[in-house]
Amino acid sequence: MRRNARGFTLLEVMIAMVIVAILAAVAYPSYIRHVQDARRNEAKTALLDTANQLERCFTEHYSYQADGCPSGSTSAGDYYTLTIITPSASKYRLEASPKAGSAQAGDRCGTLTLNQTGQRDLENTSDMADGASCDWQ
């Protein structure tokens, strides 16, 4: 006498697990790249906000080095350090660099920079042979 079999065989479960593992292996790098892009956008926003504060300060005091103007290093979220460099009263340079030891430390776009003329640049970029763009310039 034969009983009606119910449920899944071990082979069917193993095949389903392999399919899920393959899908996860393909999707994970894309997910990480999107998360890094979102964190980089936070850093870009922090750079632009700080540049606006410096321009407001320059409008009021005719100097980027006046009291009350942003200066030094601050945190641009949990993943970037924002450094404000004011070498003179009429110039500044902002840098957003990935924090060492954070998940963003391996970001392929490296350090984002912005100066008083609005010039945007990337420093310490990794190889972007995959056709990816950092979209900052």
C-alpha positions as CSV (number, residue, x, y, z in Angstrom):
1,M,0.0,0.0,0.0
2,R,1.2,3.4,-0.9
3,R,0.5,6.5,1.2
4,N,-0.1,9.9,-0.2
5,A,3.1,11.9,0.2
6,R,2.7,15.4,1.6
7,G,5.2,18.2,1.9
8,F,8.5,18.8,0.2
9,T,11.4,16.5,-0.3
10,L,14.9,17.4,0.9
11,L,16.0,17.9,-2.7
12,E,13.2,20.4,-3.5
13,V,14.1,22.4,-0.4
14,M,17.8,22.4,-1.3
15,I,17.1,23.6,-4.8
16,A,14.9,26.4,-3.5
17,M,17.7,27.4,-1.1
18,V,20.3,27.5,-3.9
19,I,18.0,29.7,-6.0
20,V,17.5,32.1,-3.1
21,A,21.3,32.2,-2.4
22,I,22.0,33.0,-6.1
23,L,19.5,35.8,-6.1
24,A,20.9,37.2,-2.8
25,A,24.5,37.1,-4.2
26,V,23.4,39.1,-7.3
27,A,21.3,41.6,-5.4
28,Y,23.6,42.4,-2.4
29,P,26.3,44.3,-4.3
30,S,23.6,46.5,-5.9
31,Y,22.0,47.1,-2.6
32,I,25.3,48.2,-1.0
33,R,26.0,50.5,-3.9
34,H,22.6,52.2,-3.5
35,V,23.2,52.6,0.2
36,Q,26.6,54.2,-0.4
37,D,25.0,56.5,-3.0
38,A,22.4,57.6,-0.5
39,R,25.0,58.3,2.2
40,R,27.1,60.2,-0.4
41,N,24.0,62.4,-1.2
42,E,23.8,63.2,2.6
43,A,27.4,64.4,2.4
44,K,26.7,66.5,-0.7
45,T,23.8,68.1,1.1
46,A,26.0,68.9,4.1
47,L,28.6,70.4,1.8
48,L,26.1,72.6,0.0
49,D,24.4,73.7,3.3
50,T,27.8,74.6,4.8
51,A,28.7,76.5,1.6
52,N,25.4,78.5,2.0
53,Q,26.2,79.3,5.6
54,L,29.7,80.5,4.6
55,E,28.3,82.6,1.8
56,R,25.8,84.2,4.2
57,C,28.6,84.9,6.6
58,F,30.7,86.5,3.8
59,T,27.7,88.7,2.8
60,E,27.4,90.0,6.4
61,H,31.1,90.2,7.3
62,Y,33.0,90.3,4.0
63,S,35.1,87.4,5.3
64,Y,34.8,83.6,5.6
65,Q,36.9,83.8,8.7
66,A,34.7,86.1,10.8
67,D,33.3,85.1,14.2
68,G,30.2,83.1,13.9
69,C,31.2,81.6,10.5
70,P,31.4,77.8,10.3
71,S,35.0,76.5,10.8
72,G,36.9,73.3,11.6
73,S,35.7,69.8,11.2
74,T,32.2,68.5,11.8
75,S,30.3,65.3,11.1
76,A,28.2,65.1,8.0
77,G,26.1,62.2,9.1
78,D,27.5,59.0,10.5
79,Y,29.6,58.2,7.5
80,Y,31.4,61.4,6.5
81,T,33.7,64.0,8.1
82,L,33.2,67.6,6.8
83,T,36.3,69.8,7.0
84,I,36.1,73.5,6.4
85,I,39.4,75.1,5.3
86,T,39.5,78.9,5.1
87,P,43.1,79.9,4.0
88,S,42.1,83.5,3.6
89,A,39.2,85.9,4.2
90,S,38.1,85.4,0.6
91,K,38.6,81.7,0.0
92,Y,37.3,78.4,1.4
93,R,37.5,74.8,0.6
94,L,35.1,72.2,1.9
95,E,35.9,68.5,2.1
96,A,33.6,65.6,2.9
97,S,35.7,62.5,3.4
98,P,34.4,59.0,4.3
99,K,35.1,58.2,8.0
100,A,37.7,55.6,8.5
101,G,36.2,52.4,9.9
102,S,32.7,53.2,8.7
103,A,30.8,51.3,6.1
104,Q,31.4,54.2,3.7
105,A,35.2,54.0,4.0
106,G,35.4,51.9,0.8
107,D,33.3,54.3,-1.2
108,R,34.6,54.4,-4.8
109,C,34.0,58.2,-5.1
110,G,36.5,59.1,-2.3
111,T,36.5,62.6,-0.9
112,L,34.1,65.2,-2.2
113,T,35.3,68.8,-2.3
114,L,33.7,72.2,-2.9
115,N,35.2,75.7,-3.0
116,Q,34.0,79.3,-3.0
117,T,33.6,79.4,-6.7
118,G,31.3,76.4,-6.7
119,Q,33.9,74.1,-8.2
120,R,33.2,70.5,-7.3
121,D,35.9,67.8,-7.4
122,L,36.6,64.3,-6.3
123,E,39.8,63.1,-4.7
124,N,41.1,59.6,-3.9
125,T,38.6,58.0,-6.2
126,S,38.8,54.2,-6.8
127,D,38.8,52.6,-10.2
128,M,35.3,53.0,-11.7
129,A,35.8,50.7,-14.7
130,D,32.3,49.4,-14.3
131,G,30.9,52.6,-15.9
132,A,29.6,54.0,-12.6
133,S,29.6,57.7,-12.0
134,C,29.8,59.7,-8.8
135,D,27.7,62.5,-10.3
136,W,29.4,65.3,-8.4
137,Q,31.0,67.4,-11.1
